Amino acid sequence: MSDRKPLIAGNWKMNLNHVEANGLVQKLAWTLKDHRHDPAKSEVVVLPPFTDLRTVQTLIEGDRLEIGYGAQDVSVHDSGAYTGEISAGMLAKLGCGYVVVGHSERRQYHDETDDVVAAKARLVLEWDMIPIVCVGEGLDVRQAGDQVAYTLEQVQGSLAGIGDEALAKVVIAYEPVWAIGTGEVATPDDAQEVCGAIRRFIAEQRHIDLADQVRILYGGSVKSGNCADIMDKPDIDGALVGGASLDPEEFAAIARFYDLPRVG
Ligand SMILES: O=C(CO)COP(=O)(O)O
């Protein structure tokens, strides 16, 4: 068994201003404390909008909360005349530990290709942050039964140019597009099928030890009521949570899975 540390990451998407962010992180910290959450057993991370990051940093660092934080996207450029963009260096300076790259909403609404996603992931790694690289098929691909081949192609393209040492730190989030925000969660076996295939693919393409270190998350309509059977699967190391991460009780209840005694 590997020593991959489970990760529960909350992607707030375009929700909550910085005042609301402050309130949510405070409530999350209290709830985790109330549950006696053990940070040695799993990492809990919030991914607020850019405009909340400074506030979240101040609260987490000031109160020494054992909650990680990061951003939902990053520019592919280092600096310069790119109006509206936010660089990896800026995020690193804000103490971000994680940056989501290639979320399906970025791929869909901003035409991000695997090449762009890979370039972003490499920049994030250069700045000593961890990219959460999102992959996953749409409904048409799932209905055609091509989810594994499709997702592995995305994995290959989105990890291009990342060396083995850096890849060991990368988090991959398998988020089937048809399960995002729809309430339609993948079955535990469906999620395991693709997550297991991703890990085997890394073992084949790179090295078995490396595949054993890479954390793979499932995302798509995860809630406290459906997460246990999914996160119990051998190749699933946690969850990337959207809607349910906006409710601190619900989000903390998902993280609780790893604090409860495990059978088997
Ligand atoms: O896109 C997601 C997380 O990045 C999943 O969103 P939901 O949990 O709202 O389905």
The ligand as an SDF file (V2000), in Angstrom:
LIG
                    3D

 10  9  0  0  0  0  0  0  0  0999 V2000
  -16.3560   20.5070  -11.1130 O   0  0  0  0  0  0  0  0  0  0  0  0
  -16.3250   20.0300   -9.9940 C   0  0  0  0  0  0  0  0  0  0  0  0
  -15.1860   20.2620   -9.0960 C   0  0  0  0  0  0  0  0  0  0  0  0
  -14.1200   20.8200   -9.7740 O   0  0  0  0  0  0  0  0  0  0  0  0
  -17.4480   19.2220   -9.4870 C   0  0  0  0  0  0  0  0  0  0  0  0
  -18.5260   20.0540   -9.2650 O   0  0  0  0  0  0  0  0  0  0  0  0
  -19.8180   19.4850   -8.4930 P   0  0  0  0  0  0  0  0  0  0  0  0
  -19.2960   18.8100   -7.2310 O   0  0  0  0  0  0  0  0  0  0  0  0
  -20.6400   20.7020   -8.2010 O   0  0  0  0  0  0  0  0  0  0  0  0
  -20.4550   18.5080   -9.4110 O   0  0  0  0  0  0  0  0  0  0  0  0
  1  2  2  0
  2  3  1  0
  2  5  1  0
  3  4  1  0
  5  6  1  0
  6  7  1  0
  7  8  2  0
  7  9  1  0
  7 10  1  0
M  END
$$$$
